[in-house]
Amino acid sequence: MKKMITLAIAACILALGTSAYAITKINIPKDVSKTSQECIECHKATTVNIYQQWGNSKHFRANVGCYECHEAKKGESDAFEHEGKFISIIVSPKDCARCHEREVDEFTNSHHAKAGRIMGSLDNILAEVVEGNRGMITEAFPRGVSAAAVNGCWQCHGSVVKVNKDGRLDPATWPNTGMGRVNPDGSEGSCTACHQRHEFSAAQVRQPGNCGKCHQGPDHPQYEIYKLSKHGISYFANMDDMNLDSPKWIVGEDYSIAPTCATCHMSATSDMPVTHNVGLRIKWNNRPPRIKQAHETDKRWGLASAKITGDMRKANMVKVCVNCHGEKFVEGFYIQYEAQLQLYDKKWAEPGLRLYKKATEVLKAMQGKEYAKFSQKIDYTWFELWHHEGRIVRHAASMMGPDYTQWEGNYILAKNWYSEYIPELKEIIEEAKHSNRKAKKLGGELEKMLTEITNNDDHKWSIGKEDAAVKADRKKRQKEFKARYK
């Protein structure tokens, strides 16, 4: 019976051939290998949970066992001898590519696989220096490493996995399922960041909570936004109608009640295949201080997908949207969303970044060798303006989360700009007037810049210079609104 099922599965996959849903390489074993059977006999007694998870997987039905994934060769950096065979704990994308070549190629050329490049960013400086110390001593880090980075940043973004002299994985870098993990074999990424082993359930990976491990919190609250959006409300109210375990899972065919994260960013439509490059349907990269199109980042990282422009990516996403919404609805959404991006960039990001750079020059001139980033309040104020509220407003608008767009994004941006950022800049200017010659000069330049920005059309209201006609028009609308509810 089991052999008949296996042959049936193989026949289905062969019939699909070049379909988007077929594995790239057709090489299904006829039986579970002798070596894997030996593993199973032991592990079904010692780690029955792993055995049962594997038993529920498609790997089990395709006779792909423990050794087929964990096999290693003597001399490989993370290989160790176990019961007479060389194996590795980490199953890297390079290992998965032996069967899933197309999926791994898409993934390794995506933003997800490059998440480990955060190691040199401001976020990691915070974790390593501001929040942490060098108190965690391991063989790979004899001078110490910050436990804040190990337990926080690295667990989402990925660590560089270090192998100690005895062949064991260094505990500062393992366990780790960070999306951009750098593996001992040189490959980037972790398939198990999304596909939990050893079942690798399609239904599990399609759940929105699967993305919530990393995509939540004040700097990228996509999961919280989704849950409170119309999409999320509909999903959680109708989970039983989502058909999450369907092999093909095409929106508009297998389900239409709501999308999950996977629907919009990865899964199949009637005219687009599944993709493991999550950036190919995203026009705007909402991560940096200034707005930027996603293909620009791909170009900087040397990815082949840089040739897929922002407008092409937008067109891909529209193909998803129109399975549930009319074309005019989708067109209107993008007009609203991109207007919010332009507002953020023009009113806050562009002038804010210029002011911060100049203020930093002043602080360096005043403090000299004692200057350190994140040692003064304005560093945090500006960082949170773009890294927290600035991202929130962009992410929330992109996912139709109005409350997050307004009260966690736009409102906090404005509040912190006028009540924190501007007063802090004025303090720096005043302090520079009583400092050394260079600081005085730079402080004067900062004061001139601040005056210019404060007097522009976006900010002059805050110094009593709002355009009279604009003010009158607003008051007229307020009066009409109040009259409506008398």
Buried (B, 14 or more C-beta within 10 A) or exposed (E): EEEEEBEEBBEEBEEBEEEEBBBBEEEBBEEBBEBBEBBBEEBBEEEEEBBBBBBEBBBBBBBBBBBBBBBBEEEBBBBBEEEEBBBBBBBBBBBBBBBBEBBBBBBBBBBBBBBBBBBEEBBBBBBBBBBBEEEBEBBBBEEBBBBBBBEBBBBBBBBBBBBEEEEBBBBBBBEBBBBBBBBBBEBBBBBBBBBBBBBBBBBBBBBBEBBBBBBBBBBBBBBBBBBBBEBBEBBEEEEEEBBBEBEBBBBEBBBBBBBBBBBBBBBBBEEBEBBBBBBBBBBBBBBBBEBBBBBBBBEEEEBEBBEBBBEEBBEBBBBBBBBBBEEEEBEEBBEEBBEBBEBBBBBBBBBBBBBBEBBBBBBBBBBEEEEEBBEBEBBBBBBBBBBBBBBBBBBBBBBBBBEBBBEBBBEBBBEBBEEBBBEBBEBBBEBBEEBEEBBBBBBBBBBEBBEEBBEEEEBBEBEEEBEEEEEEEEEEEEEEEEEEEE
